[in-house]
């Protein structure tokens, strides 16, 4: 039986039959079958990429060393639809919309000199991952069908992307402030001591780093007091980012959402592979267990 390959790119709106239909990652090979499709995606790109969606930017970023320390925690985590998980917000999400499971993750090997930041977003390393999509899960068939059409169910001008779900300790992070250069570097006086301590790769790009525990009240005011880790205002009118996990820390990945709108515009779904698109009717074999399930959910 030939496999059905649903792939975006130059043929983003066409379904193709291919002799080879698999994704290789981290020494593993994933091939779709009657029950499972696979999605390959990229996310969590490091500085200078930030959570920059114009409709709701968070202005947070990650050092590549922190991603390298943390990316393995994404393996085995759930894939959901648009963050619709009941435990995240029981009032707004009356039920879970879980689509699948992250099966494998990769992150580039560090250079010999170790990870350093650079100024080109295109060159920023990120996590490559593959997740299984369980076809009999609610919503998966709609994902596959709309992907083949080059859109999402949310409109013709939308496309599937991914949004990471993670958490970090604010006191392990720090602030990045981009200093102006106009006839000489104009440093706010309270940043002078931190400029001297800022790593050379950040300094070369004009960024001063201030660890969160050392931040002044004026810097702390850039973070809103609403429980969401994001930059809500600039520091003294200067471009400001929050560096999650600091220079060499960790963040914890607990899931990823397939969504028509992510906060990291560099994140993307690269391909979805599926064999055939018929659902499997398993209602009869499980009728005998139905009363147990009903009792459990009451």
Secondary structure, DSSP 8 states (H G I E B T S, - for coil): --EEEEE-STTTT-EEEES---EEETTEEE---SSEEEEEEEE---TT-----TTS---EEE-HHHHHHHGGGGTT-EEEETT--GGG-TTT-SS--EEEEEEEEE-----TT-----S-GGG---EEEEEEEETTSTTHHHHHHHHHTTSBTTBTT---EEEEEEE--GGG-EEEEE-EESSSEE--GGGHHHHHHS-HHHHHTTEEEEEGGG--HHHHTTB-SSS--SB-S-BTTB-EEEEETTTT---EEEEEEEES--S-TT-EEEEEE-S-------TTTTGGGHHHHHHHH-
